[in-house]
Amino acid sequence: MARVKYYYDRQRLQFRQVRLSPGQWALRILGFLAASATLALIIISLAYRYLDSPREKQLQSELDLMKEQYEGLKDKVVLMEKVMTDIGERDENIYRVIFEAEPIASEIRTYGPGNADRYEKLRGMSASGLMIESSARVDRLARQMYIQSKSFEEVTKLIQRKSELIAAIPAIQPVRNRNLTQLASGFGYRIDPIYKTIKFHSGLDFNAPMRTPVFATGNGRIAQVVRNDRGYGNYILIDHGFGYQTLYAHLSGFAIKPGQKIKRGETIGYVGNSGKSTGPHLHYEVLKSGEKINPINFFYSDLSPAQYEKILQRASALNQSFD
């Protein structure tokens, strides 16, 4: 129940009840509402300033979790950077050196994204520094991984080519040791068996019985199969690729056809006495980029050190060749 107020009327010398006009009532109500609204605004302002709403608490929790995730990501990126650095050093100092590949410039390996504007949208945000740093490091790491993958592709091709080169090099004797009568003549100046003058002998002569198998000394393709009664007589020329060729002369027969692909150790023909020859033997030559070189240097896959030393002494002797 509202309290009743009175005032003292001096003219009538008595107390009279206070009665408010409608206007006064309206002013009082408006004043009350204004004071209430002002107080409410003050309370709300203080609450927003010092108290978090449930939504704000949720967002803050998510932000804290995001910062934690970024810190964890940063640690992982640091570890991955160390791994990539180690892989890059191995690639540069071991793999590319072994296979004679050109080095990759360090600025290319470590180059990061050059456009700084790509991180502009992150600036001004809470923890923007952490986000920009992590993003930049991840982008730089992705670039390094791309460069490294390309390097490994190149090294893989070099490995394949190196394997093909090793298989193609003429690295065995064309006639088995057990079939050899002797190594009749070596590479260099020798006595011509017909003209009895000193002439340059461009290969090795392997003295062996007629029809002794002759083997391809490296992988390749049969470039020529020639039948002749002069000079080299019946001979085979193999193209091994990488600038290498081998020639097998004075044969009695062939076991292959022109254009045929062959592998090291396959039988290609048989020892004979065709052409300019004074006895059954195989004349064997090795050519590199069209130049005839000493075949004795290519028997490392077929002879022990003692055997190699022995055949080297025989090949070096100044004697008469068989052709």
Contacts in CASP RR format, 6 or more apart in sequence:
PFRMAT RR
TARGET T0000
AUTHOR 0000-0000-0000
METHOD contacts of the structure
MODEL  1
MARVKYYYDRQRLQFRQVRLSPGQWALRILGFLAASATLALIIISLAYRY
LDSPREKQLQSELDLMKEQYEGLKDKVVLMEKVMTDIGERDENIYRVIFE
AEPIASEIRTYGPGNADRYEKLRGMSASGLMIESSARVDRLARQMYIQSK
SFEEVTKLIQRKSELIAAIPAIQPVRNRNLTQLASGFGYRIDPIYKTIKF
HSGLDFNAPMRTPVFATGNGRIAQVVRNDRGYGNYILIDHGFGYQTLYAH
LSGFAIKPGQKIKRGETIGYVGNSGKSTGPHLHYEVLKSGEKINPINFFY
SDLSPAQYEKILQRASALNQSFD
4 17 0 8 1.000
4 18 0 8 1.000
5 17 0 8 1.000
5 18 0 8 1.000
6 15 0 8 1.000
6 16 0 8 1.000
6 17 0 8 1.000
6 18 0 8 1.000
7 15 0 8 1.000
7 16 0 8 1.000
7 18 0 8 1.000
8 14 0 8 1.000
8 15 0 8 1.000
8 16 0 8 1.000
9 15 0 8 1.000
9 16 0 8 1.000
20 28 0 8 1.000
52 60 0 8 1.000
63 126 0 8 1.000
63 127 0 8 1.000
66 127 0 8 1.000
67 127 0 8 1.000
67 130 0 8 1.000
70 127 0 8 1.000
70 130 0 8 1.000
70 131 0 8 1.000
70 134 0 8 1.000
71 130 0 8 1.000
73 134 0 8 1.000
73 138 0 8 1.000
74 130 0 8 1.000
74 133 0 8 1.000
74 134 0 8 1.000
74 137 0 8 1.000
77 134 0 8 1.000
77 137 0 8 1.000
77 138 0 8 1.000
77 141 0 8 1.000
78 137 0 8 1.000
80 141 0 8 1.000
81 137 0 8 1.000
81 141 0 8 1.000
84 141 0 8 1.000
84 144 0 8 1.000
84 145 0 8 1.000
84 148 0 8 1.000
87 148 0 8 1.000
88 109 0 8 1.000
88 148 0 8 1.000
88 151 0 8 1.000
91 104 0 8 1.000
91 148 0 8 1.000
91 151 0 8 1.000
91 152 0 8 1.000
91 155 0 8 1.000
92 103 0 8 1.000
92 104 0 8 1.000
95 101 0 8 1.000
95 155 0 8 1.000
96 102 0 8 1.000
96 103 0 8 1.000
96 104 0 8 1.000
96 151 0 8 1.000
96 155 0 8 1.000
99 155 0 8 1.000
99 158 0 8 1.000
99 159 0 8 1.000
99 162 0 8 1.000
100 158 0 8 1.000
101 154 0 8 1.000
101 155 0 8 1.000
101 158 0 8 1.000
104 147 0 8 1.000
104 151 0 8 1.000
108 147 0 8 1.000
109 144 0 8 1.000
109 147 0 8 1.000
109 148 0 8 1.000
110 140 0 8 1.000
110 144 0 8 1.000
111 140 0 8 1.000
111 143 0 8 1.000
112 136 0 8 1.000
112 139 0 8 1.000
112 140 0 8 1.000
112 143 0 8 1.000
113 136 0 8 1.000
113 139 0 8 1.000
113 140 0 8 1.000
113 143 0 8 1.000
119 132 0 8 1.000
119 135 0 8 1.000
119 136 0 8 1.000
122 128 0 8 1.000
122 129 0 8 1.000
122 131 0 8 1.000
122 132 0 8 1.000
122 135 0 8 1.000
123 132 0 8 1.000
125 131 0 8 1.000
164 219 0 8 1.000
164 242 0 8 1.000
165 242 0 8 1.000
167 218 0 8 1.000
167 219 0 8 1.000
167 263 0 8 1.000
167 264 0 8 1.000
168 218 0 8 1.000
168 219 0 8 1.000
168 220 0 8 1.000
168 240 0 8 1.000
168 241 0 8 1.000
168 242 0 8 1.000
168 244 0 8 1.000
169 218 0 8 1.000
169 240 0 8 1.000
169 242 0 8 1.000
169 244 0 8 1.000
169 298 0 8 1.000
170 217 0 8 1.000
170 218 0 8 1.000
170 240 0 8 1.000
170 244 0 8 1.000
170 246 0 8 1.000
170 286 0 8 1.000
170 295 0 8 1.000
170 298 0 8 1.000
171 217 0 8 1.000
171 218 0 8 1.000
171 264 0 8 1.000
171 298 0 8 1.000
171 299 0 8 1.000
171 300 0 8 1.000
171 301 0 8 1.000
171 302 0 8 1.000
172 215 0 8 1.000
172 217 0 8 1.000
172 218 0 8 1.000
172 264 0 8 1.000
172 265 0 8 1.000
172 299 0 8 1.000
172 301 0 8 1.000
172 302 0 8 1.000
173 206 0 8 1.000
173 215 0 8 1.000
173 217 0 8 1.000
173 299 0 8 1.000
173 302 0 8 1.000
173 303 0 8 1.000
174 206 0 8 1.000
174 214 0 8 1.000
174 215 0 8 1.000
174 216 0 8 1.000
174 217 0 8 1.000
174 246 0 8 1.000
174 248 0 8 1.000
174 282 0 8 1.000
174 284 0 8 1.000
175 206 0 8 1.000
175 208 0 8 1.000
175 212 0 8 1.000
175 213 0 8 1.000
175 214 0 8 1.000
175 215 0 8 1.000
175 271 0 8 1.000
175 282 0 8 1.000
176 213 0 8 1.000
176 215 0 8 1.000
177 307 0 8 1.000
179 208 0 8 1.000
179 209 0 8 1.000
179 212 0 8 1.000
179 213 0 8 1.000
180 206 0 8 1.000
180 207 0 8 1.000
180 208 0 8 1.000
181 207 0 8 1.000
181 208 0 8 1.000
181 209 0 8 1.000
182 207 0 8 1.000
182 314 0 8 1.000
183 204 0 8 1.000
183 205 0 8 1.000
183 206 0 8 1.000
183 207 0 8 1.000
183 311 0 8 1.000
183 314 0 8 1.000
183 315 0 8 1.000
184 205 0 8 1.000
184 206 0 8 1.000
184 207 0 8 1.000
184 281 0 8 1.000
184 319 0 8 1.000
184 321 0 8 1.000
184 322 0 8 1.000
185 201 0 8 1.000
185 204 0 8 1.000
185 205 0 8 1.000
185 315 0 8 1.000
185 319 0 8 1.000
185 320 0 8 1.000
185 321 0 8 1.000
185 322 0 8 1.000
186 201 0 8 1.000
186 203 0 8 1.000
186 204 0 8 1.000
186 205 0 8 1.000
186 296 0 8 1.000
186 314 0 8 1.000
186 315 0 8 1.000
186 316 0 8 1.000
186 317 0 8 1.000
186 321 0 8 1.000
187 201 0 8 1.000
187 202 0 8 1.000
187 203 0 8 1.000
187 204 0 8 1.000
187 294 0 8 1.000
187 295 0 8 1.000
187 296 0 8 1.000
187 315 0 8 1.000
188 200 0 8 1.000
188 201 0 8 1.000
188 202 0 8 1.000
188 203 0 8 1.000
188 294 0 8 1.000
189 198 0 8 1.000
189 199 0 8 1.000
189 200 0 8 1.000
189 201 0 8 1.000
189 318 0 8 1.000
190 198 0 8 1.000
190 199 0 8 1.000
190 200 0 8 1.000
190 201 0 8 1.000
190 318 0 8 1.000
190 319 0 8 1.000
190 320 0 8 1.000
190 321 0 8 1.000
191 197 0 8 1.000
191 198 0 8 1.000
191 199 0 8 1.000
191 318 0 8 1.000
191 319 0 8 1.000
191 320 0 8 1.000
191 321 0 8 1.000
192 198 0 8 1.000
192 199 0 8 1.000
192 320 0 8 1.000
192 321 0 8 1.000
193 278 0 8 1.000
193 320 0 8 1.000
193 321 0 8 1.000
193 322 0 8 1.000
193 323 0 8 1.000
194 276 0 8 1.000
194 278 0 8 1.000
201 321 0 8 1.000
202 285 0 8 1.000
202 292 0 8 1.000
203 283 0 8 1.000
203 284 0 8 1.000
203 285 0 8 1.000
203 286 0 8 1.000
203 292 0 8 1.000
203 294 0 8 1.000
203 295 0 8 1.000
204 283 0 8 1.000
204 284 0 8 1.000
204 285 0 8 1.000
204 295 0 8 1.000
204 296 0 8 1.000
204 315 0 8 1.000
205 281 0 8 1.000
205 282 0 8 1.000
205 283 0 8 1.000
205 284 0 8 1.000
205 321 0 8 1.000
205 322 0 8 1.000
205 323 0 8 1.000
206 271 0 8 1.000
206 281 0 8 1.000
206 282 0 8 1.000
206 284 0 8 1.000
207 279 0 8 1.000
207 280 0 8 1.000
207 281 0 8 1.000
207 322 0 8 1.000
208 271 0 8 1.000
208 280 0 8 1.000
208 281 0 8 1.000
208 282 0 8 1.000
209 271 0 8 1.000
209 280 0 8 1.000
210 252 0 8 1.000
210 270 0 8 1.000
210 271 0 8 1.000
210 272 0 8 1.000
210 273 0 8 1.000
210 280 0 8 1.000
211 252 0 8 1.000
211 270 0 8 1.000
211 271 0 8 1.000
211 272 0 8 1.000
212 270 0 8 1.000
212 271 0 8 1.000
212 282 0 8 1.000
213 255 0 8 1.000
213 267 0 8 1.000
213 269 0 8 1.000
213 270 0 8 1.000
213 271 0 8 1.000
214 248 0 8 1.000
214 251 0 8 1.000
214 267 0 8 1.000
214 268 0 8 1.000
214 269 0 8 1.000
214 270 0 8 1.000
214 271 0 8 1.000
214 282 0 8 1.000
215 264 0 8 1.000
215 265 0 8 1.000
215 266 0 8 1.000
215 267 0 8 1.000
215 268 0 8 1.000
216 238 0 8 1.000
216 246 0 8 1.000
216 262 0 8 1.000
216 263 0 8 1.000
216 264 0 8 1.000
216 265 0 8 1.000
216 266 0 8 1.000
216 268 0 8 1.000
217 246 0 8 1.000
217 264 0 8 1.000
217 265 0 8 1.000
217 284 0 8 1.000
217 298 0 8 1.000
218 238 0 8 1.000
218 240 0 8 1.000
218 246 0 8 1.000
218 262 0 8 1.000
218 263 0 8 1.000
218 264 0 8 1.000
218 265 0 8 1.000
219 240 0 8 1.000
219 261 0 8 1.000
219 262 0 8 1.000
219 263 0 8 1.000
219 264 0 8 1.000
220 238 0 8 1.000
220 239 0 8 1.000
220 240 0 8 1.000
220 241 0 8 1.000
220 261 0 8 1.000
220 262 0 8 1.000
220 263 0 8 1.000
221 238 0 8 1.000
221 239 0 8 1.000
221 259 0 8 1.000
221 260 0 8 1.000
221 261 0 8 1.000
221 262 0 8 1.000
222 236 0 8 1.000
222 237 0 8 1.000
222 238 0 8 1.000
222 256 0 8 1.000
222 257 0 8 1.000
222 258 0 8 1.000
222 259 0 8 1.000
222 260 0 8 1.000
222 261 0 8 1.000
222 262 0 8 1.000
222 268 0 8 1.000
223 237 0 8 1.000
223 238 0 8 1.000
223 239 0 8 1.000
223 245 0 8 1.000
223 258 0 8 1.000
223 259 0 8 1.000
224 235 0 8 1.000
224 236 0 8 1.000
224 237 0 8 1.000
224 258 0 8 1.000
225 236 0 8 1.000
225 254 0 8 1.000
225 256 0 8 1.000
225 257 0 8 1.000
225 258 0 8 1.000
226 232 0 8 1.000
226 233 0 8 1.000
226 234 0 8 1.000
226 235 0 8 1.000
226 236 0 8 1.000
226 237 0 8 1.000
227 233 0 8 1.000
227 234 0 8 1.000
228 234 0 8 1.000
228 235 0 8 1.000
228 274 0 8 1.000
228 275 0 8 1.000
229 274 0 8 1.000
229 275 0 8 1.000
230 275 0 8 1.000
230 276 0 8 1.000
231 249 0 8 1.000
231 275 0 8 1.000
231 276 0 8 1.000
231 323 0 8 1.000
232 247 0 8 1.000
232 249 0 8 1.000
232 250 0 8 1.000
232 275 0 8 1.000
232 276 0 8 1.000
232 283 0 8 1.000
232 323 0 8 1.000
233 249 0 8 1.000
233 250 0 8 1.000
233 251 0 8 1.000
233 274 0 8 1.000
233 275 0 8 1.000
233 276 0 8 1.000
233 277 0 8 1.000
234 249 0 8 1.000
234 250 0 8 1.000
234 251 0 8 1.000
234 252 0 8 1.000
234 253 0 8 1.000
234 254 0 8 1.000
234 272 0 8 1.000
234 274 0 8 1.000
234 275 0 8 1.000
235 247 0 8 1.000
235 248 0 8 1.000
235 249 0 8 1.000
235 250 0 8 1.000
235 251 0 8 1.000
236 247 0 8 1.000
236 248 0 8 1.000
236 251 0 8 1.000
236 254 0 8 1.000
236 256 0 8 1.000
236 268 0 8 1.000
236 269 0 8 1.000
237 245 0 8 1.000
237 246 0 8 1.000
237 247 0 8 1.000
238 245 0 8 1.000
238 246 0 8 1.000
238 247 0 8 1.000
238 248 0 8 1.000
238 262 0 8 1.000
238 268 0 8 1.000
239 245 0 8 1.000
240 246 0 8 1.000
243 287 0 8 1.000
243 288 0 8 1.000
243 289 0 8 1.000
243 290 0 8 1.000
244 286 0 8 1.000
244 287 0 8 1.000
244 288 0 8 1.000
245 286 0 8 1.000
245 287 0 8 1.000
245 290 0 8 1.000
246 284 0 8 1.000
246 285 0 8 1.000
246 286 0 8 1.000
246 287 0 8 1.000
246 295 0 8 1.000
247 283 0 8 1.000
247 284 0 8 1.000
247 285 0 8 1.000
247 287 0 8 1.000
248 268 0 8 1.000
248 269 0 8 1.000
248 282 0 8 1.000
248 283 0 8 1.000
248 284 0 8 1.000
249 282 0 8 1.000
249 283 0 8 1.000
249 284 0 8 1.000
249 285 0 8 1.000
249 323 0 8 1.000
250 271 0 8 1.000
250 272 0 8 1.000
250 273 0 8 1.000
250 274 0 8 1.000
250 275 0 8 1.000
250 277 0 8 1.000
250 281 0 8 1.000
250 282 0 8 1.000
250 283 0 8 1.000
250 322 0 8 1.000
250 323 0 8 1.000
251 269 0 8 1.000
251 270 0 8 1.000
251 271 0 8 1.000
251 272 0 8 1.000
251 274 0 8 1.000
251 282 0 8 1.000
252 270 0 8 1.000
252 271 0 8 1.000
252 272 0 8 1.000
252 273 0 8 1.000
252 274 0 8 1.000
252 280 0 8 1.000
253 269 0 8 1.000
253 270 0 8 1.000
253 272 0 8 1.000
254 268 0 8 1.000
254 269 0 8 1.000
254 270 0 8 1.000
255 267 0 8 1.000
255 268 0 8 1.000
255 269 0 8 1.000
255 270 0 8 1.000
256 262 0 8 1.000
256 266 0 8 1.000
256 268 0 8 1.000
256 269 0 8 1.000
262 268 0 8 1.000
271 280 0 8 1.000
271 281 0 8 1.000
271 282 0 8 1.000
272 280 0 8 1.000
272 281 0 8 1.000
272 282 0 8 1.000
273 279 0 8 1.000
273 280 0 8 1.000
273 281 0 8 1.000
275 323 0 8 1.000
276 323 0 8 1.000
277 283 0 8 1.000
277 322 0 8 1.000
277 323 0 8 1.000
278 322 0 8 1.000
278 323 0 8 1.000
279 322 0 8 1.000
281 322 0 8 1.000
281 323 0 8 1.000
283 322 0 8 1.000
283 323 0 8 1.000
284 295 0 8 1.000
285 292 0 8 1.000
285 295 0 8 1.000
286 292 0 8 1.000
286 293 0 8 1.000
286 294 0 8 1.000
286 295 0 8 1.000
286 298 0 8 1.000
287 293 0 8 1.000
296 311 0 8 1.000
296 312 0 8 1.000
296 315 0 8 1.000
299 308 0 8 1.000
299 311 0 8 1.000
300 308 0 8 1.000
303 311 0 8 1.000
END
